[in-house]
């Protein structure tokens, strides 16, 4: 794809189950979530980049009290995932029991997935690889 990446398309790609990150044209740095400026070189020219979908778990929390739109989905995990490409995204964490967060180990390998929420939205998600 050659069109300039936008946050709207970034979100639509997730809804479509086709997650892509930004890639800085200047230095090749992979960026997600979208930013207008490269974290690496400060450049502003971006293109789409496919990612491997591999990452590992950096941090997580369990949401029990959510905004109305998501309340039916509680409890659920929100995790910080470091992608193999070196950038960090927040995503739902699937495949682990939200009532047993002490059993979840930081650093575990994860793979990209998606979750269709009761709100009707599809979320970026990861599950243990
Ligand atoms: Zn850059």
Boltz pocket constraint, residues with backbone or C-beta under 6 A from the ligand:
constraints:
  - pocket:
      binder: B
      contacts: [[A, 24], [A, 25], [A, 26], [A, 27], [A, 28], [A, 29], [A, 38], [A, 39], [A, 40], [A, 41], [A, 42], [A, 43]]
      max_distance: 6.0
